[in-house]
């Protein structure tokens, strides 16, 4: 059972890493707005996707 | 259309006629396109010029994907048409613009008209539309956009105009400094929760190992290792995240008040110290698991509570953002210079160009224009303004330049006074009296007294036991469940309510709404539709196509109502037509001279061609004009706009009510705007335009009355109109108050608050102060932006039926809260009794404590407060 003297501090080290990651994310403002990113991720598209449409759309601007 | 209107004459067949033509929907917002705006040659139809512009911009920049988004807004694009020149002023930049590190500038803008996911998509595509804008990010809940742009490449006014043309008029966000502070606080609170949560979880794991070892046996060195590890983890939890409790308890001690944090701090401190001593001496239980878990749970409860209160604090900030920051002052020699709004003094002469907002109250010195007073009154039609008229800060000049002599500036402005009242009312409400908090003072005193008594009692008999029993008492009576019950139940209820289309900003509103109280309603836009429609037609049917022919091309609200009412009839094309602002329209259709408009206008313009009125004509139309009828616009019975107070309105200027004999005792007709129709000099029909009642109003009000609510109407509209509307809805005349200014409404609410809680339901900015002053303010679907900002609750579904759901849900939520508090109190009484007599040791107390919290938590989460599935 003496392996626990080694494993437990190691586990705590992992916890420490997790806490540090959480603090980093908090300080960077990752949790400031919890509503919009959920919407944004659904809309996100590659910028390339809108580029062809750019030329197609020009004929319709008179609409 | 308006079922409640007494059917006195031939009714208008609007509902049946409208379905005949399949509605064409706007290519941008998908609303039906009015017949008059349809262009059969064009491939796409638009409901308004704003939608057309927005569509062109999006297409031009290859953003047609917008139209594929599953969730698009369902309202026409409303652009303010302002120039936003003040956004380029150095004073503006000094106040609101910050430089980012990489040569860009950053500004936070509050956007009007943000509602859904497609708004996020659109606003964040602005960098694609406008080169020079590096980044645009929108917080959809708070409608705050952060824009980063290269100020050398593109002026901020251009960015603002682009946002405006997409339908999101921007305003500088004035709460920036407070915002920074608040962001720091929120992040710190989250960091505390995260750290204490991680520590608590690991201490709990160690405790689990220790408890298992208690029964199955554990080698002493390993047990010691676990105990020391718990100590090592509990110490940072207590001096890090747990410090807030000691600080607040110390602050309470210094001000000699009893605070719930006091027993918490004592329990935390005593448990920790005793646990540490036991760890070092290697005897007796350690209490670290209970202590750390307590810190974590309490921090969670507080965070939830704080978030709810935050939303309410945004209100005044947003309102301030709606008034302009600068103005152009004319000096004596006629030179205009731009000055900050703060520097304007009474007596200054302001030049207000078309498309600019007024920065101060004043009197028009020269010029004629139309002013949009929507910010103050919620009224969407521009008001005609000429020399000598009073104009107010925050309103928008839409037609032509005017010069305004300032009478009140700065804090004396009407908008500032209203906002101050909003702030004061909000401030008075701030000390949130939560059910749990009321108990906390007593609870604290009792617990501390009990612990001391137990300690003294046991010291005499068994000094070894005394400290353990006292700690067990403090731990077992920890007001954890008490502190969690309220915020958890409230948070769960708010979430469920949001799914039912009711947005609740603060939990305290639920407490008020759970019991019948006084409920005031605004009339226009709340009880009624808030838009003009044709509700009455008296006379021949045959002129209808002729009227439609004249009104088809007009943008006037009454013309829109005419089109909505007889939109599908075939109508000839007029030979010529002429619109007269404030009067009506005249023209020639199918060989007849047609005059449609206010009685005064028709009287003066309808002349039989060639010959005066004949005997034949007199017989055909008994109300033929033989002399000028009463047309005094300032007559006391002239309809006044509900949301506009006494402000004159363009479309009602110069009109008169039907006539005294018809107003008295004929109910709702007094609320109608009369329009006469003359063909070839003979008045052949009279139409009444008014505001129709919302269809479910009567049922909703009756249901509330049945539950014991006291209802009343507070309206800016004319007293007899309010009484007429009220009587059809079952109000006693005494319950209907009309002719009120925003300030009157506020006073009425404040007076009623003396005798109990007051709920105010409204939609205009003139309701904003009353809504803020009421115990609970409710904004209804389609209300003015500023009113929704101050309301505690916002109903997203049209109609008042949500009110019933709201009161029922509140009652159920309060029942859940009361059950939770009763349970935790009962638990504490039993636990404290056992601890005092020494029947439980601190270890069992530490296990029981989270058990009670979990029970309360589950009850709060599972409780069915609002029927979330309701469509």
Interface residues (C-beta under 8 A of the other chain):
Chain A: X1 X4 X5 X8 X12 X15 X18 X19 X22 X23 X26 X27 X29 X31 X32 X33 X35 X36 X39 X40 X42 X43 X45 X49 X50 X51 X52 X53 X54 X55 X56 X57 X58 X60 X61 X63
Chain B: X27 X42 X43 X44 X55 X56 X58 X59 X60 X61 X62 X63 X64 X65 X69 X117 X120 X121 X124 X128 X137 X138 X139 X140 X141 X183 X186 X187 X190 X191 X194 X195 X198 X202 X219 X222 X225 X229 X233
